[in-house]
Amino acid sequence: MTRIATARNDRGSAAGNAVEVHGIVKHYGATKALDGVDLTVQEGTVLGVLGPNGAGKTTLVRVLSTLIKPDAGTAFVGGYDVLRQPKQLRRTIGLTGQYASVDELLSGYENLYLIGRLLDLPRREAKARATELLERFSLTEAAKRPAKTYSGGMRRRLDLAASMIGRPRVLYLDEPTTGLDPRTRNEVWDEVQRMVAEGTTVLLTTQYMEEAEQLADELTVIDRGRVIANGLVADLKAKVGGQTLQVRPVDPGELPRMARCLHDTGITTATYSADTGLLAVPITGEEQLTAVIGVLGGHGFAIAGIDTKVPSLDEVFLAITGKPASADAAPSLVKEPVA
């Protein structure tokens, strides 16, 4: 990941970087949960951290939150050293874990006010901040009800509000929308985007590809405790293969012959799927697109539709890690051999 500056501020991290991680290692017995992780998050941006279950994402968040100590490596958050300045660092961060951690016996308002006071906010400011966040997360009507009466989505919103009560410079969101309905998920996304617009830096772990594309400025992919890819979403997609031309013939039975014709003219990357009824050809520009259509038209194939697509983030994830992002993820095109 490209750094925007190399000058160091007075607390040790590079100017312009809110989070810096260098060679972080964490063992659990013989298992290496983190195996030399390096990453940076620029101030006022969102870094999406992707990886399959057990990749080390949550362990990384726990290290950066000072909840556990790494076995090796260094990390700075907001300029503070994770190992040497944990108290100062904790005052700069907010954390929303995978499960809502609110006191079910307290009301929504009491939960937020309590967190504010624990962060040493004056009483008046803690009250004002709690009221502001309840309104922002559409919880005002439920403010006086015990949190145990809240729905799962309401608890999640309350948990996110609690992580923001101290106006953190850096916010960790560890799979924040797991289990939420689409409407509530969108509300969380809107709030994250608002916070980033106000200058907050976000480190987001997620297995939802749509979430990563919606929120992240850059992506880091972790697998088996190692960073295996990073960069802009568009750059990672380009590495997988750029655009694909998809051709749908009027007669799906013509797919094998269409692919053979293209192979005979040197376009050997053509594949097809009988299930989808599509012929697929990776292309890098209009010249290749014109060549493919010219060959098919020249052989008299009747074409029902033509489309171009870039790889989805699910396909990028599959190509990089060798496994789908989630249980229901699958390649969009089943390739069949050309006889």
C-alpha positions in Angstrom: 0.0 0.0 0.0 1.5 3.4 -1.0 2.2 5.7 1.9 1.4 9.4 1.4 4.3 10.6 3.5 7.5 9.4 5.2 8.0 12.3 7.7 7.5 11.2 11.3 5.2 13.1 13.7 6.2 13.7 17.3 4.6 10.4 18.4 6.5 8.1 16.0 4.2 7.3 13.0 4.5 8.6 9.5 2.6 11.9 8.9 -0.7 11.2 7.2 -1.0 7.7 8.4 -3.6 7.0 11.2 -2.6 3.3 11.5 0.8 1.7 10.8 1.5 -2.0 11.3 4.9 -3.5 10.8 5.7 -7.2 11.0 3.0 -8.1 13.6 3.1 -11.7 14.8 0.8 -13.4 17.2 0.9 -17.1 18.2 -1.7 -19.2 19.9 0.3 -22.3 20.7 1.5 -23.8 17.5 -0.9 -21.7 15.4 0.3 -18.4 13.9 -2.8 -16.2 13.9 -0.7 -13.3 12.5 2.4 -14.0 10.6 4.3 -10.8 9.9 1.4 -8.5 9.0 2.2 -5.1 7.5 -0.4 -2.4 6.6 -1.1 1.3 6.8 -4.4 3.3 6.9 -4.3 6.9 5.7 -6.0 9.5 7.8 -9.7 10.0 6.9 -10.0 6.9 4.8 -11.5 3.4 5.1 -9.3 0.3 4.8 -11.2 -2.8 4.2 -9.6 -6.0 5.6 -10.9 -9.1 3.9 -10.2 -12.7 4.6 -11.8 -16.1 5.1 -12.8 -17.3 8.6 -9.7 -17.8 10.7 -7.5 -15.6 8.5 -6.5 -13.4 11.5 -8.7 -10.3 11.0 -10.2 -10.2 14.5 -6.8 -11.0 16.0 -5.4 -8.0 14.2 -8.2 -5.7 15.6 -7.6 -7.0 19.1 -3.9 -6.2 18.8 -4.6 -2.7 17.5 -7.1 -2.2 20.3 -4.5 -3.2 23.0 -6.7 -6.1 24.0 -3.9 -8.6 23.4 -0.2 -8.1 23.0 1.6 -9.2 19.8 4.6 -11.6 20.0 6.6 -9.5 17.6 6.4 -6.4 15.4 5.3 -2.8 16.0 2.1 -0.9 15.5 1.1 2.8 15.9 -2.4 4.1 16.0 -3.0 7.8 16.0 0.7 8.1 16.5 0.7 6.1 19.7 2.7 2.9 20.2 0.4 -0.1 20.8 2.8 -1.6 23.3 4.4 1.4 25.0 1.4 3.9 25.0 -1.7 1.8 25.4 -3.6 4.2 27.7 -3.1 7.2 25.3 -4.0 5.0 22.3 -7.3 3.9 23.9 -8.5 7.5 24.1 -8.1 7.8 20.3 -10.0 4.7 19.2 -13.5 3.3 19.1 -14.4 -0.4 18.6 -17.4 -2.2 17.4 -16.9 -6.0 17.6 -18.7 -8.8 15.9 -21.4 -8.9 18.5 -23.2 -6.0 20.2 -21.8 -5.5 23.7 -24.3 -3.4 25.5 -25.7 -3.7 29.0 -29.1 -5.2 28.5 -30.4 -3.9 31.9 -29.7 -0.3 31.1 -31.7 1.8 28.7 -30.2 3.0 25.4 -29.6 6.4 26.8 -28.0 5.0 30.0 -25.7 2.8 28.0 -24.4 5.8 26.0 -24.2 8.2 29.0 -22.2 5.5 31.0 -19.7 5.1 28.2 -19.3 8.9 28.0 -18.6 9.2 31.7 -16.1 6.3 31.6 -14.3 8.3 28.9 -14.1 11.2 31.3 -16.6 13.4 29.4 -18.2 16.0 31.7 -21.8 15.2 32.7 -23.3 17.8 30.5 -21.3 16.7 27.4 -22.0 13.0 28.1 -25.7 13.7 28.2 -25.6 15.9 25.0 -23.5 13.3 23.2 -25.8 10.4 24.2 -28.9 12.4 23.0 -27.2 13.3 19.7 -26.2 9.7 18.9 -29.5 8.3 19.8 -31.1 10.7 17.3 -28.5 10.0 14.7 -29.1 6.2 14.9 -32.9 6.5 15.0 -33.1 5.3 18.6 -34.7 8.3 20.2 -38.1 6.7 20.7 -36.5 3.7 22.3 -34.0 5.8 24.4 -35.6 5.0 27.8 -36.3 1.3 27.1 -34.0 -1.4 28.5 -31.6 -2.6 25.8 -32.9 -6.2 26.3 -36.1 -5.1 24.6 -34.2 -3.9 21.5 -34.2 -5.9 18.2 -30.9 -7.2 17.0 -30.5 -4.3 14.5 -31.3 -1.8 17.2 -28.7 -3.3 19.6 -26.2 -3.2 16.7 -26.9 0.5 16.1 -26.6 1.2 19.9 -23.3 -0.6 20.0 -22.0 1.5 17.1 -23.2 4.6 18.8 -21.3 3.6 21.9 -18.1 3.2 20.0 -18.5 6.8 18.7 -19.4 8.5 22.0 -15.8 9.8 22.5 -15.4 11.0 18.9 -12.6 8.6 18.1 -10.0 9.5 15.6 -9.7 5.9 14.6 -12.7 3.4 14.5 -12.4 -0.3 14.3 -15.4 -2.1 12.8 -15.1 -5.9 13.1 -17.7 -7.3 10.8 -20.2 -4.6 12.0 -23.2 -5.6 9.9 -23.2 -9.4 10.4 -26.8 -10.5 10.8 -28.4 -7.2 10.0 -31.2 -6.8 7.6 -30.5 -4.8 4.4 -32.2 -1.6 5.6 -30.3 -1.5 8.9 -27.1 -2.4 7.1 -27.6 0.6 4.8 -28.1 2.8 7.8 -24.8 1.7 9.3 -23.1 2.3 6.0 -24.5 5.8 5.8 -23.3 6.6 9.3 -19.8 5.2 8.6 -19.6 7.4 5.5 -20.7 10.4 7.5 -18.0 9.8 10.1 -15.3 9.5 7.4 -16.5 12.7 5.8 -16.0 14.3 9.3 -12.4 13.0 9.4 -12.6 9.7 11.2 -10.3 6.9 10.0 -11.9 3.4 9.8 -10.4 0.0 9.7 -13.2 -2.4 8.6 -13.1 -6.2 8.6 -15.8 -7.8 6.6 -16.8 -10.8 4.6 -19.5 -8.9 2.7 -18.0 -8.0 -0.7 -20.8 -5.4 -1.3 -19.8 -3.7 2.0 -16.2 -3.6 1.1 -17.0 -2.0 -2.3 -19.4 0.4 -0.7 -17.2 1.7 2.0 -13.5 0.9 1.5 -11.0 3.3 -0.2 -8.4 0.5 -0.2 -8.4 -3.2 0.5 -6.0 -5.6 2.3 -6.6 -9.3 1.9 -5.4 -11.6 4.7 -5.2 -15.4 4.6 -3.6 -17.6 7.2 -2.2 -14.7 9.1 -0.4 -13.1 6.1 -1.2 -10.2 3.8 -1.6 -11.7 0.4 -2.8 -8.7 -1.6 -3.6 -5.0 -1.1 -4.5 -2.0 -3.2 -7.4 -0.1 -4.6 -10.6 -2.1 -5.5 -10.1 -1.3 -9.2 -6.4 -2.3 -9.1 -7.2 -5.7 -7.5 -9.9 -6.3 -10.1 -7.5 -5.4 -12.9 -5.0 -8.0 -11.6 -7.7 -10.7 -11.9 -8.2 -10.0 -15.6 -9.9 -6.8 -16.5 -13.1 -6.9 -18.6 -14.9 -10.0 -19.9 -17.0 -10.0 -23.0 -20.1 -12.0 -22.6 -22.0 -13.2 -25.7 -25.5 -14.8 -25.5 -26.4 -16.7 -28.7 -30.0 -17.1 -29.8 -29.4 -20.8 -29.8 -27.4 -22.0 -26.8 -26.6 -25.2 -28.6 -24.2 -23.1 -30.8 -21.9 -22.3 -27.8 -19.4 -25.1 -28.5 -19.1 -24.3 -32.2 -18.8 -20.5 -31.4 -15.9 -21.2 -29.0 -14.2 -23.5 -31.5 -14.4 -20.8 -34.2 -12.8 -18.3 -31.9 -10.0 -20.8 -31.0 -9.4 -21.5 -34.7 -8.7 -17.8 -35.3 -6.3 -17.5 -32.4 -8.7 -16.3 -29.7 -7.9 -19.2 -27.3 -9.2 -17.7 -24.1 -12.9 -18.1 -25.0 -14.9 -20.3 -22.7 -18.6 -21.1 -22.4 -21.2 -22.3 -19.9 -24.2 -24.3 -20.9 -25.8 -23.5 -17.6 -25.7 -19.7 -18.2 -25.9 -19.9 -22.0 -23.0 -17.5 -22.2 -19.7 -17.4 -24.2 -17.0 -15.5 -22.3 -13.9 -13.9 -23.7 -11.4 -11.8 -21.6 -10.7 -8.6 -23.4 -8.4 -5.6 -22.8 -9.9 -3.1 -25.3 -12.3 -2.3 -28.1 -10.0 -3.8 -30.7 -10.4 -7.3 -29.2 -14.1 -6.8 -28.7 -14.5 -5.9 -32.4 -12.4 -8.9 -33.4 -14.6 -11.4 -31.4 -17.8 -9.9 -32.8 -16.3 -9.9 -36.3 -15.5 -13.6 -36.1 -18.8 -14.6 -34.8 -20.7 -12.4 -37.3 -18.6 -13.8 -40.1 -19.6 -17.3 -39.3 -23.3 -16.4 -39.2 -24.0 -16.9 -35.6 -27.2 -15.3 -34.4 -26.5 -13.3 -31.2 -29.3 -12.4 -28.7 -27.2 -10.1 -26.5 -23.7 -8.8 -25.8 -22.4 -7.4 -22.5 -19.1 -6.6 -20.9 -18.3 -7.0 -17.2 -15.5 -6.4 -14.8 -14.7 -9.1 -12.1 -16.9 -8.8 -9.0 -15.1 -8.5 -5.7 -16.2 -12.0 -4.9 -14.4 -13.2 -8.0 -11.3 -11.2 -7.0 -11.4 -12.8 -3.5 -11.8 -16.3 -5.0 -8.9 -15.7 -7.4 -6.6 -14.4 -4.7 -7.4 -16.8 -1.8 -8.5 -19.9 -3.7 -11.7 -19.9 -1.7 -15.1 -18.0 -1.8 -15.7 -15.1 0.5 -18.7 -16.7 2.0 -20.5 -20.1 1.9 -22.8 -19.0 -0.9 -20.2 -17.3 -3.0 -19.3 -19.0 -6.3 -17.7 -18.1 -9.6 -20.1 -16.4 -12.0 -19.2 -18.5 -15.0 -18.6 -22.3 -15.1 -16.0 -22.9 -17.7 -16.3 -25.9 -20.0 -13.6 -27.3 -22.2 -13.6 -26.6 -25.9 -13.4 -29.8 -27.9 
